[in-house]
Amino acid sequence: MERMRAAGADIGDYVEIKRKDGVFKGILMPHHEFSADNIVIIKLDNGYNIGVMVDEDCEIRVVERGREVRAFEDVKLAQENGAVVLISTGGTIASYVDYRTGAVHPAVTAEQLASALSDISADASVRPIALYSELSENIGIEHWQRLAKVVADSLNKGAPGAVIAHGTDTMAYTGAALSFMLGALRGPVVLVGAQRSSDRPSSDAYTNLFSALRIANSDLGEVVVVMHDSISDDRCAVHRAVRVRKMHTSRRDAFKSINSQPLGYVDCSTGEVMLSGNYRKKGNDRIRVRERMDERVSLIYFHPTLSPELLEYVFEHAHGVVLMGTGLGHVADRLIGVIEKGIKDGVHVVMTSQCIYGTVNMRVYSTGRNLLKAGVIPGEDMLPEVAYVKLMWALGNFEHEDVPKVMRENLVGEIGRGRGVS
């Protein structure tokens, strides 16, 4: 940065850097503490950020003075408990670019997290916590448990809300786990991610996090997922965490509420929060975490060649099984005997559907009625992954004989059809 200062270039200026291998033009960006001293970051006209090595042979010219861009050192991070807690678990949204190599890395410290999201941190009172640095497919029960405790502790100590930066691929699993573990809330718990990293011009990181922080300061008392509602930057949708699914691999509007409507929206231009009346509001009671989980639960997708031998092996090693059946909740007749024996041996079995929309109804056809007679628990319109998480949680926190009743109850809006919270 000394060479840039010697040339009279400040953060935010539009600069031209001439090197032997080419000419680079763009807006001079703040220098990250984890980038080399001789690497400067500029935002190109196409929106991408790149790192340019500056040495004595470079020619540097300020083309146009720009607006002031706040560097990380000027961002005042809130330390008090009255600030929204911003927890990073990894993922695209909480990543930074190593401009020496061009690689994108997850933030591993609170400082890196705030730096990666400095545009937001500069304008909002947040207390960053870099809890994990994990790809979302690596996040499991032990991560959910620690995350639930950190969230509960923060809200109990006065944080108005919690925002969790999370990879999108397994965000719905984490959202479901926190919904059951935390129960009634005294503030919003908002999971947020990005489909495209912050160094890309099409990144959704800024607008998603901007919207998540607005929801974190609302009167909502649920665990929700906040992501783009369309491919444009017009608004973000607020999805109940136990009713949302990632429906596309890469689109910015990948997340959709299933068998329900979003709880509301956030205008990405104005920050206006528009919540419907059909949501639980935050209370004043201290959060008591119920984090125990029984990991010996399997989620089985029925397919035409699923053999009784394979299913029998699963039952021998499981305390609970969630079946993704066809249509209204069916599997092949050849499997019913194995299921019946497994249930008699103490395995709880829940039936969900491979269909995205609709509800299980096992009384219409003989196959469904036979499964009910065998003791299978209808999963109603619960998403299979939600039923899977709920069964782990129910087995971990309730007596064996009480699990079927718990699975049928609508606890946090996971079951629709107008019962309880929907």
Buried (B, 14 or more C-beta within 10 A) or exposed (E): BEBBEEBEBBBBBBBBBBBEEEEBBBBBBBBBEBBEEBBBBBBEEEEBBBBBBBEEEBEBEBEEEBEEBBBBEEBEBBEEBEBBBBBBBBBBBBBBBBBEEEEBBBBBBBBBBBBBBBBBBBEBBBBBBBBBBBBBEEBBBEBBBBBBBBBBBBBBEEBBBBBBBBBBBBBBBBBBBBBBBBBBBBBBBBBBBBBBBBBBEEBBBBBBBBBBBBBBBBBBBBBBBBBBBEEEBEBBBBBBBBBBBBEEEEBBBBBBBBBBEBBBBBBBEEEEBEBEEEBBEBEEEEBEBBBBBBEEBBBBEBEEEBEBEEBBEBBEEBBBBBBBBBBBBBBBEEBBEBBBBBBEEEBBBBBBBBBEEEBBBBEEBEBBEBBBEBBBBBBBBBBBBBBBBBBBBBBBBBEEEEBBEBBBBBBBBBBBEEEEBB
